[in-house]
Amino acid sequence: MRIFPKLLLILLLTSAMVLSLLYALMQWSFDRGMLNYVNQRQLQSMQLLSDNLANFYQEKGSWDDLVASSLQRPPPPRRGNRPSAHRPNQHRPSQQRDNDSRGNGPLEPGITRFGSREFGKRDVGQREFELRPPPPRLRINRTDIDYWPMLLALSAQGLHYPEDAGKQMDNRSAGSRNELRVTLLSQDKQRLIGRFKDNYNSKTILLNGDIIGYIALPPSKALTDEFDIAFVAENNQSIAVIIAGVFVLIFIITLPLSRHFVLPITKLKKAVVKLNRGELQTRLQVVGRDELATLARNFNDLAATLEQNEDSRKRWLADISHELRTPLAIVKGEIEAMEDGIRPLNKAGLQSLSEEVAHLQKLINDLNELTNAEIGALRYQKSTLDLTLLVSQSVERHQTILDKGGLLVNAAFTDQPLMVWADETRLHQLLDNVFANCLKYTDAPGKVFVTLTRNKQKAEIIIEDSAPAVPESALAKLFEHLYRVESSRNRKTGGSGLGLALCKNIVYAHQGSIEAFSSKQGGLGIKITLPLN
């Protein structure tokens, strides 16, 4: 599978998981909030009972009579055998006759019958008291809250219970009936009537601003009202539709976004294929500063390096061919001259041939040594040594030959030893090549300046000579293979052009650096930096 469908699939799956989790959390949060709302709504529906209980407490001064009456209350009326006073227009004749025989005939004006009791605004030995009916918008839900036992206890104390309240409590659908029971608590939350647990929701009963008790209800654990269930289902459906719309929107956004991210990778893949075919001029357009842009820049650097190496290889082969062709042509010409009798076959002729063969052998040895250094085959036997002592010994060894060439040597070394981890033989070879370069290209009489100093944790060797100078454009090319400043490739005025290239490889093998600069003495300066041990 390609990276584009992989990326698209990963983004879509991640989005689907996040949206599913979001939907579940929203549904859980809404259901929990809905349950809290239902519980609070049930408590608010107890306001009428709270007011009646407050009036009862104001009349009696305590809950004792209510508690005692609740212990002796008749069983709560069931749907189907509710007291006839609640349905005065639905009595059957047989029931009417039974009521008349029991003394339950027509009521006097102002009298209300509740169960088998008759009470109202007549004197029952106590002060008149009337239960207020619920307001029109706050009807008591008999099926939601079962507080009949408490109302029966109130009626047992001779309190007036409105005739239409029973209808209001009974006119509910049987399917939404709940078996909740109201609990009466004292002001210190001690149970008086009903059951009580710590997780019950409670509502205060206030009298003149003081708490005289609590009405407690068990919390609902699930929705039972048909309207609430339908509302929650509709809300969940709306959330699901919104989540689905968001997922579609994410898909629409993710599709072009994935293509945008994959496009640089596709271009890089095509560029690598071209580079593999040998098209070293291939480059990528770099846009931005992200990781893909960095990768594109690195690819361009790699392509440029490969192209440069290919050019160097071609130039290297051409230079080697030229360097080998010249001495071979001379040797061949002298031998043919001797064969033709143009030159006598004597000791002088053989000496000339020997010099050309020696030059050819030295060139081949230099090429072999340089190649070994570049491929890592050149062996180094490193040890801790004093660089100050090594440089001073090298200057003394070259003092005589430099004096014969008309060059005066001035050396300045630091007094303290500079210990380095290096191969002594290779460092002598390094200095030999630099001094040989000074001897070949410096005009006599001239000067050579050698300094050795310490710069923090590095040792610096600087070798400068006098005129002639090297052009600024040629300084960076001095360490390339077979490069020489003069274009005539005169073997008498210069070497093969491999000395400084070999010096660079030796310095790099010691984790150092080497650079060429224009000397203040009018010639060339070479700066060698090596890390101290």
C-alpha positions, 0 to 999 in steps of 0.5 A: 500500500502506498503512503497516500492511502496509508496516511489517509486511512490513519487520519480517518481512523483516528478521527473516527475514534476521537469522534466516537469517544466524543459522542460517548462522552457527550451522551454520558454527560447529557444522560447524567445531566438529565437525571440530575434535572429529573431529580431536581424536578421531583424535589420541586414538585414537593413544594406543596407538600413542604408548605402543608408540612410547614403549616402542620408543624406550625399548628402542632409544634412538632412532628410527633402526631404525624409520626404516630398517625403514620404508624396507624394509617390504613393501606394506601389506596390503589388504582381501581379501588380509590376512595369514592370521594375522589370520584363522586360522579363515578359511584355505582348504585351498589356502592352508593347503597353500601355507603349509605348503609355505613353512614356515608350518605350525602355530605354537609356543606363544607365537608369533604370525605377522604376515605372513611373520614369526613372533615372540613371547615367544621369544628373538630375540637381544634382550630380550623385548618385547610390544605391548600390545593396545588396551583394550576401549573404545579400539579401533584404527580401521584404516579411519580411520587408516592406520598399517600402515606404522609397525606393519610397521616395528615388527614388523620390529624383532622386536616382538610384535604382538597377533593380535587387533589386526588384527581390531580394525583390520579390522572396520570398514565399507568405506564409512567408510574414510579414506586418512589416514596417520600421520606420525612426527616427532622431538622437534624436529618433523623428519619421520621417517616419512610426510608432513608439513605445517604444518597437521597436528595433532600428538600428543606421545610422552612417555617419563618426562615428556619429549617424544621425538617427535610423531605427526602427522595431516592435519586432516580437511576434511570429515566422512566417518563416517556417524554424524558426518554423521547427527549433524550433519544431525540437529543442523542440522534441529533448529536449522532447526525452532527458527529457524522457531519463532522466526520464527512467534513474531516474527510473532505479536508483530509483528502487534499491535506494528505495529497499535500503532505505526500506530494514532496515525498513523491517528488523526492522518490522520482528524483532519487530514481533519476539520480540512480539512473545517473542524472546527477543534475537532478535537483528538488525545489525547496519550499519551507523549513520543515523536515521534508524541506530539510530532506530536499536540501540534503538531497540537493547537497547529495546530488551536488556532491555526487556530481562534483565527485564525478567531475573530479573522477573524470578530471583525475583520470585525465590528469593521471593519463597526462602525467603518465603519458609524458614520461612514457613518451620521453622514454619511448622517444629516447629509446627510438633515438638510440635504436635509430642511431640518432643518440649514441647508446652510452652512459649519458643516454642510459642516465637520462632514461634512468631519470625518466623511469625514476620520475615515473616510478615516483609518480606511480608511488604517489598515486598509490599512496594517495589512493590508499589514504583516501580509501582508508588503507593507509595505516596509522600507528598513533601514540602520544608525542610532543608536537613541539619536539617533532616540528623542531626536528623536522625544521632541523632536517630541512634546514640544510636543503632549504639553505642550498635553495637560497631560503632562510628559515625562521622558526618560533615555537612555544616553550611548553610541550604540546602533546598530541595523539598522532602517527609520528611517521605520517606527521613527518611526511606531512611536514616534508611535503609542505617544505618541499612545496616551499622549496619548489615554488619560492624564489631565491633568495627567499624566506620560510617562517615556521610558528607553532602555538597553542589555541585553546585545546588545539595546536596550530602549525603555520608555515609561510614563504615569500614570493611568488604568491598564489592567486586567491582563486587557486587557494581552495584548489591547492589540495585537489588531486594533481592540481598545480597553479602553473598551466604548463605542467612543467615538471622542472618547476613543480611536482605532480600536484599530489603532495598537498592532496596527500597532506590533507588526507593525513591531517583529516586522519588525525581529526585536524584541519588544513587550509591555504591562505595568502602569506604576509611575506608575499607567498603562500601560507599553510595552516595546520590545526591538530587537537591536543591530547 
